[in-house]
């Protein structure tokens, strides 16, 4: 068996990614991206940079702990950049990276779909809940 370079090993692994396998990195990434706070943070930042306080006002119900964990995870994954401006008080801005903007297109579409179809979903739930299903 010939020796592969690191680049060849990465390319082979990329081809072999399968999100249906629990241990696959893509499965883990999908788990992160399916979090509602991730979706809402990315959608909020799709319109431009925001400060932490702007995000807390924009995203109703997110606790400071969850928002901090979410932006840290997104920064680690290369989805957003955090810029600290030394001032009194310190100014921290969050902005999507090019990778984050490509994700924002998808997550914003899902958010828009949910807003558009929520009445239909409520009707379906009511029908389901009133039928005698086991």
Wavefront OBJ file of the C-alpha trace (Angstrom):
o trace
v 0.000 0.000 0.000
v 1.542 3.329 -1.054
v 2.115 6.032 1.524
v -0.331 8.943 1.336
v 0.449 12.562 2.017
v -1.493 14.439 4.694
v -3.444 16.257 1.978
v -4.361 12.951 0.328
v -5.517 11.526 3.695
v -7.692 14.614 4.323
v -9.212 14.338 0.845
v -9.938 10.635 1.337
v -11.567 11.352 4.706
v -13.638 14.161 3.136
v -14.952 11.790 0.495
v -15.781 9.222 3.170
v -17.718 11.617 5.451
v -21.177 10.266 6.217
v -23.433 12.384 8.433
v -25.571 9.321 9.216
v -22.682 7.818 11.203
v -22.720 9.115 14.754
v -18.961 9.470 15.113
v -18.556 11.328 11.827
v -17.447 14.962 12.201
v -20.247 16.035 9.855
v -22.790 14.412 12.192
v -21.360 16.423 15.070
v -21.452 19.614 12.999
v -25.092 19.016 12.062
v -25.864 18.539 15.738
v -24.395 21.967 16.475
v -26.116 23.664 13.524
v -29.518 22.251 14.457
v -29.477 24.147 17.760
v -32.129 26.881 17.764
v -29.774 29.457 19.276
v -27.222 28.833 16.524
v -29.904 29.367 13.887
v -31.120 32.568 15.500
v -27.625 34.013 16.071
v -26.591 33.302 12.479
v -29.852 34.732 11.133
v -29.464 37.854 13.295
v -25.892 38.404 12.130
v -26.855 37.884 8.484
v -27.882 41.557 8.357
v -24.493 42.766 9.589
v -22.226 42.963 12.635
v -23.789 43.225 16.079
v -22.640 43.775 19.617
v -23.422 41.234 22.327
v -26.113 43.497 23.800
v -27.719 43.862 20.351
v -27.898 40.081 20.038
v -29.531 39.746 23.468
v -32.183 42.294 22.490
v -32.750 40.731 19.066
v -33.001 37.108 20.253
v -35.803 36.877 22.786
v -35.385 34.286 25.504
v -31.684 33.532 25.138
v -29.873 33.529 28.465
v -26.466 35.200 28.747
v -24.893 31.782 29.368
v -26.443 30.233 26.236
v -25.584 33.233 24.065
v -21.976 33.175 25.262
v -21.676 29.420 24.653
v -23.253 29.786 21.213
v -21.040 32.617 19.979
v -17.924 30.879 21.318
v -18.832 27.650 19.518
v -19.573 29.529 16.294
v -16.281 31.403 16.559
v -14.432 28.120 17.113
v -16.121 26.620 14.036
v -15.158 29.603 11.875
v -18.769 30.762 11.429
v -18.302 34.158 13.076
v -15.526 36.522 14.046
v -15.327 38.327 17.357
v -13.648 41.721 17.350
v -12.651 43.393 20.605
v -12.126 47.151 20.495
v -10.268 48.507 23.523
v -12.377 51.274 24.984
v -14.220 52.025 28.184
v -16.259 49.907 28.334
v -14.684 47.350 26.013
v -16.578 47.003 22.731
v -17.105 43.484 21.338
v -18.597 43.002 17.875
v -19.664 39.753 16.230
v -19.736 39.303 12.470
v -20.254 36.372 10.131
v -17.255 35.061 8.239
v -17.597 34.093 4.554
v -18.292 30.547 5.799
v -20.941 31.958 8.132
v -22.574 33.917 5.319
v -22.897 30.730 3.257
v -24.610 29.077 6.232
v -26.805 32.130 6.873
v -28.448 31.710 3.468
v -29.680 28.267 4.513
v -30.632 29.031 8.103
v -32.396 32.261 7.168
v -34.404 30.299 4.595
v -35.441 27.799 7.298
v -36.385 30.672 9.639
v -38.457 32.292 6.880
v -40.120 28.946 6.096
v -41.051 28.535 9.778
v -42.502 32.050 9.947
v -44.464 31.500 6.724
v -45.885 28.067 7.560
v -46.462 28.190 11.323
v -50.246 28.497 10.886
v -50.300 25.331 8.764
v -48.202 23.526 11.361
v -50.581 24.612 14.135
v -53.545 23.343 12.111
v -51.816 20.013 11.496
v -51.052 19.672 15.198
v -54.668 20.367 16.111
v -55.893 17.759 13.593
v -53.396 15.228 14.900
v -54.238 15.898 18.545
v -57.982 15.502 17.963
v -57.749 12.166 16.152
v -57.631 8.792 17.866
v -54.079 7.870 17.025
v -52.294 5.295 19.154
l 1 2 3 4 5 6 7 8 9 10 11 12 13 14 15 16 17 18 19 20 21 22 23 24 25 26 27 28 29 30 31 32 33 34 35 36 37 38 39 40 41 42 43 44 45 46 47 48 49 50 51 52 53 54 55 56 57 58 59 60 61 62 63 64 65 66 67 68 69 70 71 72 73 74 75 76 77 78 79 80 81 82 83 84 85 86 87 88 89 90 91 92 93 94 95 96 97 98 99 100 101 102 103 104 105 106 107 108 109 110 111 112 113 114 115 116 117 118 119 120 121 122 123 124 125 126 127 128 129 130 131 132 133 134
